[in-house]
Amino acid sequence: MYVPTRIFFTKGVGVHKDRLASFELALRKAGVEKCNLVYVSSIFPPNCKQVARGIGLKSLEPGGIVYCVMARNETNEPNRLVSAAIGLAQPKDTAEYGYLSEHHAFGETQDKTGEYAEDLAATMLATTLGIEFDANLAWQEREQIYKASRKIIRTKHVCQSAQGNKCGLWTTVIAVAVFL
């Protein structure tokens, strides 16, 4: 069984008259177009280390099979706001697994979509760690509870948003967590 030891985050936007070409351009902007991407569910592996995007991209080989968690959204409606985000929640004990989450939305700002994805990952991790919280509290309040528990060491997100092309071309946004 393969368990990734490194991860990096990337994002991109693509605009084109064809939907698929728009997605390809977003992959190029993210730097992962040369890989065969295999989508996986949202477990952040134990003892996995985050590396900088540049280091991660240099580790990729053309045609390589690469596992990733991807959030994707697209529109051909002029000026429609689209966003896609990946959230991460890591436990303090690096020998335990964490969570990644993906979220995509229409009409949300980059900050709102990113925070939602981060909140989702943190909430999933908190429930597995037995951290008690009120699900009705705002993300900022729950974030403080999670971190005060000293069981969750870090949360973060990467998000890409864009307005749909004013001429009606396809606009695709992606956020990707790439395993190495």
Secondary structure, DSSP 8 states (H G I E B T S, - for coil): -----EEEEEEEEEEESSHHHHHHHHHHHHT-TTSEEEE--SEE-TT-EE--HHHHHHT--TT-EEEEEEEEEEE-STT-EEEEEEEEEEESSTTS-EEEEEEEEES--HHHHHHHHHHHHHHHHHHHHT----TTS-HHHHHHHHHHTTSEEEEEEEEEEEE--TT--EEEEEEEEEE-
